Amino acid sequence: MGARAPHTASQPHQRLKKEVSMSTVMLSQITVKDPEKFQDYLGKSKSVAGRYGAELLYAGQVQDVLHGTPVAHRMIVMVRFPDRAALRGWFDDPEYKAIVPLREAASDQVLVAYSDAS
C-alpha cells in the first residue's frame, strides 16, 4: 500500500469551496398580498425549479432590524441552483413564465442572483 498524503485542516475547506463556488444563490425578498394565491404560486414554482436542481436553503420572516434602514419586504426565501445557467433555465422556462401573473397577483418580489464572492 502506498503512503497517503497527510491530512491538513485546510483540505476540507478547499474541497467545500470548490463545490459551493460553482453554485448560484437566488434571494427573493417578498411581501405577500394574497396568502392563498402565494401558496399556489410556491407549489408551482417549486415544481419547475426542482427540474433545474434548485435547493431551498432558507425561508423566513423579518424578526428584527439590527442596523440600517428596514427593508420593505417582510419575507425572504433563499434558493441555491447548481449554476447560473440552471437559475436562468428555471426563470426563462415557459412553464415558470406562465405562473408569473400568479406570482405578481400573490406577492411583490425582488429576485436577485448571487455568486461566490471570491
Backbone torsions as a table, in degrees:
resi	resn	phi	psi	omega
1	MET	NA	139.8	179.0
2	GLY	-80.3	157.9	178.3
3	ALA	-74.9	141.2	176.3
4	ARG	-87.0	149.6	174.7
5	ALA	-68.6	142.8	179.4
6	PRO	-62.8	143.7	178.7
7	HIS	-82.7	131.6	176.0
8	THR	-116.7	157.9	-178.2
9	ALA	-63.1	-26.2	-176.5
10	SER	-79.3	-18.6	-177.4
11	GLN	-60.3	-48.3	179.1
12	PRO	-60.9	-40.0	179.4
13	HIS	-63.3	-43.7	-179.9
14	GLN	-63.0	-41.3	179.9
15	ARG	-64.6	-45.3	179.1
16	LEU	-62.5	-43.7	-179.5
17	LYS	-59.3	-41.0	178.2
18	LYS	-64.2	-40.8	-179.4
19	GLU	-67.9	-41.4	-175.5
20	VAL	-81.0	-32.0	-172.6
21	SER	-63.8	-21.1	179.5
22	MET	-82.1	-18.0	-174.5
23	SER	-81.7	163.0	175.3
24	THR	-124.0	135.8	179.4
25	VAL	-109.6	132.4	174.8
26	MET	-106.0	128.5	177.5
27	LEU	-109.9	125.2	179.2
28	SER	-115.4	119.6	174.6
29	GLN	-96.9	128.1	-166.7
30	ILE	-132.7	138.8	164.8
31	THR	-119.1	116.1	-178.7
32	VAL	-80.0	127.8	178.1
33	LYS	-100.6	-33.6	-178.4
34	ASP	-138.4	99.8	-174.8
35	PRO	-56.3	-39.6	-178.8
36	GLU	-66.2	-46.4	177.6
37	LYS	-65.0	-35.9	-179.8
38	PHE	-63.9	-41.7	177.5
39	GLN	-63.2	-38.9	176.3
40	ASP	-62.1	-46.2	178.0
41	TYR	-60.2	-47.0	-178.9
42	LEU	-56.9	-46.4	-179.9
43	GLY	-60.6	-44.3	-179.4
44	LYS	-69.5	-40.9	179.9
45	SER	-64.7	-43.8	178.7
46	LYS	-60.5	-38.5	179.9
47	SER	-60.5	-45.3	179.8
48	VAL	-71.4	-45.9	-177.3
49	ALA	-60.8	-34.3	179.1
50	GLY	-59.3	-31.9	178.4
51	ARG	-69.5	-15.8	-179.7
52	TYR	-106.1	13.1	176.4
53	GLY	78.7	20.4	-179.2
54	ALA	-67.3	144.0	178.3
55	GLU	-133.1	121.4	177.1
56	LEU	-69.4	122.4	178.5
57	LEU	-97.0	-36.1	-176.1
58	TYR	-164.4	145.3	170.6
59	ALA	-145.4	131.9	-179.6
60	GLY	-169.3	174.7	-178.6
61	GLN	-105.6	153.1	174.6
62	VAL	-61.8	132.0	178.1
63	GLN	-107.7	-54.0	-179.4
64	ASP	-144.6	147.0	170.0
65	VAL	-99.0	112.8	-175.9
66	LEU	-85.0	-28.1	-179.9
67	HIS	-161.3	143.0	174.7
68	GLY	92.2	-173.3	-178.6
69	THR	-79.7	130.2	179.3
70	PRO	-61.1	143.0	177.0
71	VAL	-77.4	151.9	-179.6
72	ALA	-72.0	-35.3	-176.8
73	HIS	-82.7	142.8	-172.9
74	ARG	-100.6	-10.3	-176.5
75	MET	-126.9	149.5	177.5
76	ILE	-133.7	139.8	174.4
77	VAL	-130.0	132.1	179.4
78	MET	-120.4	123.7	-177.1
79	VAL	-127.2	134.0	176.7
80	ARG	-101.2	134.8	172.7
81	PHE	-112.6	153.3	-178.3
82	PRO	-57.0	-33.1	179.5
83	ASP	-165.9	176.8	-177.7
84	ARG	-63.1	-37.9	-179.8
85	ALA	-61.4	-38.2	178.6
86	ALA	-66.6	-42.3	177.6
87	LEU	-60.4	-47.2	179.6
88	ARG	-66.0	-35.4	177.2
89	GLY	-59.9	-45.3	177.5
90	TRP	-63.1	-50.0	-174.7
91	PHE	-64.3	-34.0	-178.2
92	ASP	-93.5	-2.7	-178.6
93	ASP	-62.1	132.3	179.8
94	PRO	-56.1	-34.4	178.7
95	GLU	-67.6	-37.9	176.3
96	TYR	-70.0	-43.6	178.7
97	LYS	-55.9	-33.2	-179.1
98	ALA	-68.1	-23.3	-179.7
99	ILE	-99.3	1.3	177.6
100	VAL	-57.3	-42.3	176.6
101	PRO	-59.8	-34.6	176.3
102	LEU	-66.4	-44.1	177.4
103	ARG	-56.9	-45.5	-177.1
104	GLU	-70.2	-32.1	176.1
105	ALA	-73.2	-31.3	-174.7
106	ALA	-86.5	-27.3	-170.3
107	SER	-160.6	162.6	165.7
108	ASP	-104.2	131.1	-177.3
109	GLN	-137.5	149.4	167.7
110	VAL	-118.5	119.0	-179.2
111	LEU	-108.8	123.6	-177.8
112	VAL	-132.6	135.6	177.6
113	ALA	-99.0	139.8	177.9
114	TYR	-126.9	146.1	174.2
115	SER	-122.6	175.2	-179.0
116	ASP	-54.0	133.8	-175.1
117	ALA	-77.0	-14.0	-175.9
118	SER	-85.2	NA	NA
